Amino acid sequence: MPALRFPAKGRIGVRHFNSLKLALGVTSVLALANCDETLTSTVAPQPRPEPAPTAANAYVPPSAASQDLARFYQRVERDLLVRGLLRTDGGGPDTPYDADDLARNFETIAFYSEYPTQSVSIGSRQTDGQLSRWSGPVRIQTEFGPSVLPETRTQDAEQVRVFAGRLAGLTQHPISVVSRNANFHVFFAGKDDSAYVASRLKQLIPNISQASLDLVANPRANFDCLVFASATKASPYKYVRAVALIRAELTDLVRRSCIHEEIAQGLGLSNDSPAARPSIFNDDDEFALLTSHDEKLLTMLYDQRLQPGVGVDEARPVVRIIARELMGQPL
């Protein structure tokens, strides 16, 4: 198989709390596109056997520093909940939206992505204007760093399994959880687990760049979760591989929130919009979990009337028709 460099013609989404953003003075959500330094392959990677978990990720109690970070995330969550954020109700009468809202938000979230400089710094801009998504089956595998408790591993793996089934139903696209031959890896790893994550990434993605390796294996303190989705140069708008990282120190609710946001972003909803409501694709932390609005975005993303690579202007009339169909409004 040709060597891959990662993330390639593809995107990266990074998320962290507004509370943390305010403390650190940085932007809230980043998405990277057109990272030409990365993928050198011109063909899609072929599935290959992957090693089963071994003693390499046998449980090791988290360090004092990791426990301190977990306590910090607990305080952040309490602050958000007190302010009425991290809602799990999916939206309601207080968050109305119509077909025009849905179409506009879909254009912003599915056709564009914010991306920073190569060092993932503050300044960002929008790029692309063309639709990217998976064309082949999405095979998701969960992986755990040594510091993740066995019972937490079971809980998180089940959350991913249930969410993958929900996504398959919404998109009518083959999305499943597997134990080998995955092309979408979801890592749950803590502050102490960088060596394990780095080792696995080198196995999964030969010739991964040092910058990409550092970003995933040693994420900045203000990143609570992130995802890479990559394509090939031959088919630059069809994703073939993704890797997500979710911090093990996060609270149960926020780890679940990261599962929802990062896997959905890895499917192709790679941008955020301040106008999107009710939505997790908004940097205001109002909603923790996928909403009714977001479900419709995913259905639209994989509608066969839209194809990878279609431009936003060409797609606009079709997007409006699909949005009206989903909202039950006259065409």
C-alpha positions as CSV (number, residue, x, y, z in Angstrom):
1,M,0.0,0.0,0.0
2,P,1.4,3.5,-0.9
3,A,2.6,5.4,2.2
4,L,0.2,7.9,3.6
5,R,0.9,11.2,5.2
6,F,-1.9,12.7,7.2
7,P,-4.3,14.5,7.3
8,A,-4.0,15.2,3.6
9,K,-6.5,16.8,1.4
10,G,-9.0,16.7,4.2
11,R,-10.1,18.5,7.3
12,I,-9.4,18.7,11.0
13,G,-11.9,19.8,13.6
14,V,-10.9,20.9,17.1
15,R,-13.3,21.7,19.9
16,H,-13.0,23.1,23.3
17,F,-15.3,24.8,25.9
18,N,-16.1,28.5,25.7
19,S,-15.2,28.7,29.4
20,L,-11.8,27.4,28.6
21,K,-11.6,29.7,25.5
22,L,-12.2,32.7,27.7
23,A,-9.5,31.6,30.1
24,L,-7.0,31.0,27.4
25,G,-8.0,33.8,24.9
26,V,-8.2,31.5,21.8
27,T,-10.9,30.7,19.3
28,S,-13.4,28.0,20.0
29,V,-13.6,25.6,17.0
30,L,-11.1,25.1,14.2
31,A,-11.4,23.2,11.0
32,L,-8.6,22.6,8.6
33,A,-8.9,22.1,4.8
34,N,-6.5,21.7,1.9
35,C,-3.5,20.6,3.9
36,D,-1.4,19.8,0.9
37,E,1.7,18.9,2.8
38,T,0.3,15.6,3.9
39,L,-1.2,12.9,1.6
40,T,1.1,11.5,-1.0
41,S,-1.0,8.5,-2.1
42,T,-3.2,8.7,-5.2
43,V,-5.3,5.6,-4.3
44,A,-7.5,4.9,-1.3
45,P,-5.8,2.9,1.5
46,Q,-6.8,-0.8,1.5
47,P,-8.0,-2.4,4.7
48,R,-5.3,-4.3,6.5
49,P,-5.3,-6.4,9.7
50,E,-4.7,-4.4,12.8
51,P,-3.2,-5.8,16.0
52,A,-5.6,-6.7,18.8
53,P,-5.3,-4.7,22.0
54,T,-2.5,-6.1,24.1
55,A,-0.7,-5.3,27.4
56,A,0.4,-2.1,25.7
57,N,-2.9,-0.5,26.8
58,A,-3.4,-2.5,30.0
59,Y,-4.9,-0.2,32.7
60,V,-2.5,2.1,34.5
61,P,-3.9,4.5,37.1
62,P,-3.8,8.2,35.9
63,S,-1.1,10.5,37.3
64,A,-1.7,13.4,39.6
65,A,-1.5,15.8,36.7
66,S,-4.2,13.8,34.8
67,Q,-6.4,13.8,37.9
68,D,-6.0,17.6,38.3
69,L,-7.1,18.0,34.7
70,A,-10.1,15.8,35.3
71,R,-11.1,18.0,38.3
72,F,-10.7,21.1,36.1
73,Y,-13.0,19.7,33.5
74,Q,-15.5,18.9,36.2
75,R,-15.5,22.6,37.3
76,V,-15.9,23.7,33.7
77,E,-18.9,21.5,33.2
78,R,-20.5,22.7,36.4
79,D,-20.1,26.3,35.2
80,L,-21.7,25.5,31.8
81,L,-24.6,23.6,33.4
82,V,-25.3,26.4,35.8
83,R,-25.6,28.7,32.9
84,G,-28.1,26.5,31.2
85,L,-25.7,25.2,28.6
86,L,-24.8,21.6,27.5
87,R,-28.4,20.9,26.8
88,T,-29.4,17.3,26.0
89,D,-33.0,17.9,24.9
90,G,-32.3,18.2,21.2
91,G,-34.1,21.5,20.9
92,G,-37.7,22.6,21.5
93,P,-40.2,25.4,21.2
94,D,-37.6,27.9,22.2
95,T,-35.3,27.0,19.2
96,P,-37.6,27.1,16.1
97,Y,-36.1,26.8,12.6
98,D,-37.5,26.5,9.2
99,A,-36.4,25.1,5.8
100,D,-34.6,28.3,4.9
101,D,-32.6,28.2,8.2
102,L,-31.8,24.6,7.6
103,A,-30.6,25.2,4.0
104,R,-28.5,28.2,5.0
105,N,-26.9,26.4,7.9
106,F,-26.2,23.3,5.8
107,E,-24.3,25.4,3.2
108,T,-22.1,27.0,5.9
109,I,-21.4,23.8,7.8
110,A,-21.1,21.2,5.0
111,F,-19.5,23.3,2.2
112,Y,-16.9,25.3,4.2
113,S,-14.4,24.7,7.0
114,E,-12.5,27.1,9.1
115,Y,-8.8,26.4,9.3
116,P,-5.9,28.0,11.0
117,T,-2.2,28.1,10.1
118,Q,-0.3,24.9,9.9
119,S,0.6,25.2,13.6
120,V,-3.1,25.4,14.5
121,S,-2.9,28.9,15.9
122,I,-5.5,31.5,16.3
123,G,-6.2,33.2,12.9
124,S,-8.6,31.3,10.7
125,R,-10.3,31.7,7.4
126,Q,-12.9,29.9,5.3
127,T,-12.1,27.9,2.3
128,D,-13.4,25.3,-0.1
129,G,-17.1,25.7,-1.1
130,Q,-17.4,22.1,-2.2
131,L,-19.0,19.1,-0.5
132,S,-16.8,16.4,1.1
133,R,-18.0,13.1,2.6
134,W,-17.4,9.4,2.6
135,S,-18.3,7.3,-0.4
136,G,-17.3,3.9,0.9
137,P,-18.3,2.2,4.2
138,V,-17.3,3.9,7.4
139,R,-15.8,1.4,9.9
140,I,-15.4,2.8,13.3
141,Q,-13.1,1.3,16.0
142,T,-12.7,2.6,19.5
143,E,-9.2,2.5,21.1
144,F,-8.3,3.4,24.7
145,G,-5.1,4.7,26.3
146,P,-3.8,2.9,29.4
147,S,-5.1,5.5,31.8
148,V,-8.8,4.8,30.9
149,L,-10.6,2.7,33.5
150,P,-11.9,-0.6,32.2
151,E,-15.5,0.3,33.1
152,T,-15.1,3.6,31.3
153,R,-13.9,1.8,28.2
154,T,-17.0,-0.3,28.2
155,Q,-19.2,2.7,28.6
156,D,-17.5,4.8,25.9
157,A,-17.4,1.9,23.4
158,E,-21.1,1.4,23.9
159,Q,-21.8,5.1,23.3
160,V,-19.9,5.0,20.1
161,R,-21.7,1.8,19.0
162,V,-25.1,3.3,19.7
163,F,-24.2,6.6,18.0
164,A,-22.8,4.8,14.9
165,G,-26.1,3.0,14.5
166,R,-28.0,6.2,14.8
167,L,-25.8,7.8,12.1
168,A,-26.3,4.9,9.8
169,G,-30.1,5.3,10.1
170,L,-29.9,9.1,9.5
171,T,-27.6,8.9,6.5
172,Q,-28.6,5.6,5.0
173,H,-24.9,5.1,4.6
174,P,-23.0,2.0,5.8
175,I,-21.6,3.0,9.1
176,S,-20.6,0.3,11.6
177,V,-18.4,-0.4,14.6
178,V,-15.7,-3.0,14.0
179,S,-12.8,-4.6,15.9
180,R,-10.4,-4.7,13.0
181,N,-9.9,-3.2,9.5
182,A,-11.2,0.1,10.7
183,N,-10.9,3.4,8.7
184,F,-12.3,5.7,11.4
185,H,-10.4,5.4,14.7
186,V,-11.8,7.0,17.8
187,F,-9.1,7.3,20.6
188,F,-10.0,7.9,24.2
189,A,-6.8,8.9,25.8
190,G,-5.6,10.9,28.7
191,K,-2.7,13.2,29.5
192,D,-0.5,10.2,30.3
193,D,-1.2,8.3,27.1
194,S,0.7,10.2,24.5
195,A,3.3,7.4,23.9
196,Y,0.5,4.9,23.3
197,V,-1.4,7.1,20.9
198,A,1.8,8.0,19.0
199,S,2.7,4.4,18.7
200,R,-0.7,3.4,17.3
201,L,-0.8,6.4,14.9
202,K,2.5,5.3,13.4
203,Q,1.1,1.9,12.9
204,L,-2.1,3.1,11.4
205,I,-0.7,6.0,9.3
206,P,2.8,5.3,7.9
207,N,4.9,8.4,7.4
208,I,2.6,10.6,9.5
209,S,4.1,14.0,9.8
210,Q,5.6,15.0,13.1
211,A,3.2,18.0,13.3
212,S,0.1,15.9,12.9
213,L,1.5,13.3,15.3
214,D,2.1,15.9,18.0
215,L,-1.3,17.4,17.5
216,V,-3.1,14.2,18.2
217,A,-0.7,12.5,20.6
218,N,0.0,15.7,22.6
219,P,-2.9,18.0,22.1
220,R,-2.9,21.5,23.6
221,A,-4.5,21.9,27.0
222,N,-7.4,23.9,25.4
223,F,-8.3,21.1,23.0
224,D,-10.8,18.6,24.6
225,C,-11.4,16.6,21.4
226,L,-10.5,16.8,17.7
227,V,-10.9,14.8,14.5
228,F,-8.9,14.4,11.2
229,A,-10.7,13.3,8.1
230,S,-8.6,12.7,5.0
231,A,-9.1,12.0,1.3
232,T,-6.7,11.1,-1.5
233,K,-5.3,13.4,-4.2
234,A,-7.1,11.3,-6.8
235,S,-10.5,11.8,-5.1
236,P,-10.0,14.9,-2.9
237,Y,-13.7,15.2,-1.8
238,K,-14.2,11.6,-0.8
239,Y,-12.9,10.7,2.7
240,V,-11.1,7.4,3.2
241,R,-9.7,7.7,6.7
242,A,-10.4,9.6,9.9
243,V,-8.9,9.7,13.4
244,A,-10.6,11.3,16.4
245,L,-9.1,11.9,19.9
246,I,-11.3,12.4,22.9
247,R,-9.6,13.3,26.2
248,A,-10.2,10.7,28.9
249,E,-10.2,13.3,31.6
250,L,-13.5,14.8,30.4
251,T,-16.7,14.3,32.3
252,D,-19.1,11.6,31.1
253,L,-21.4,14.1,29.4
254,V,-18.7,16.0,27.6
255,R,-17.0,12.8,26.4
256,R,-20.4,11.8,25.0
257,S,-20.7,15.3,23.5
258,C,-17.3,14.8,21.8
259,I,-18.4,11.5,20.4
260,H,-21.4,13.2,18.8
261,E,-19.5,16.2,17.5
262,E,-16.3,14.7,16.3
263,I,-17.7,11.6,14.5
264,A,-20.3,13.8,12.8
265,Q,-17.6,16.3,11.8
266,G,-15.5,13.4,10.5
267,L,-18.4,12.4,8.3
268,G,-18.3,15.8,6.6
269,L,-20.0,18.4,8.7
270,S,-16.7,20.2,9.3
271,N,-17.6,23.8,10.0
272,D,-19.5,25.8,12.7
273,S,-22.0,28.6,12.3
274,P,-23.1,31.0,15.0
275,A,-26.5,31.1,13.3
276,A,-27.1,27.3,13.6
277,R,-29.6,26.6,16.4
278,P,-30.4,24.2,17.9
279,S,-27.1,22.7,17.0
280,I,-23.8,21.3,18.2
281,F,-22.2,22.9,15.2
282,N,-22.1,26.2,17.0
283,D,-19.3,27.4,19.4
284,D,-21.7,28.5,22.1
285,D,-21.8,25.2,24.0
286,E,-25.6,25.5,24.2
287,F,-26.2,21.9,23.1
288,A,-24.1,18.9,24.1
289,L,-25.7,16.3,21.9
290,L,-26.9,16.0,18.3
291,T,-30.1,17.9,17.9
292,S,-33.1,17.4,15.5
293,H,-31.6,20.2,13.4
294,D,-28.3,18.3,13.2
295,E,-30.0,15.0,12.3
296,K,-31.4,16.7,9.2
297,L,-28.0,18.1,8.3
298,L,-26.6,14.6,8.3
299,T,-29.5,13.3,6.2
300,M,-28.9,16.1,3.7
301,L,-25.1,15.5,3.6
302,Y,-25.6,11.9,2.4
303,D,-28.6,12.6,0.1
304,Q,-27.8,11.0,-3.3
305,R,-28.9,14.1,-5.1
306,L,-25.7,15.7,-3.7
307,Q,-22.4,14.2,-4.7
308,P,-18.9,14.8,-3.3
309,G,-17.1,17.7,-4.9
310,V,-20.3,19.5,-5.9
311,G,-19.9,23.3,-5.5
312,V,-22.1,25.3,-3.2
313,D,-23.7,27.4,-6.0
314,E,-24.5,24.4,-8.1
315,A,-25.9,22.5,-5.1
316,R,-28.0,25.4,-3.7
317,P,-31.3,24.7,-5.5
318,V,-31.1,21.0,-4.6
319,V,-30.2,21.8,-1.0
320,R,-33.3,24.0,-0.7
321,I,-35.5,21.3,-2.1
322,I,-34.2,18.7,0.3
323,A,-34.5,21.1,3.3
324,R,-38.2,21.8,2.4
325,E,-38.8,18.1,2.1
326,L,-37.3,17.4,5.5
327,M,-39.3,20.2,7.1
328,G,-42.5,19.2,5.4
329,Q,-42.8,22.6,3.8
330,P,-44.2,23.2,0.2
331,L,-41.6,23.1,-2.5
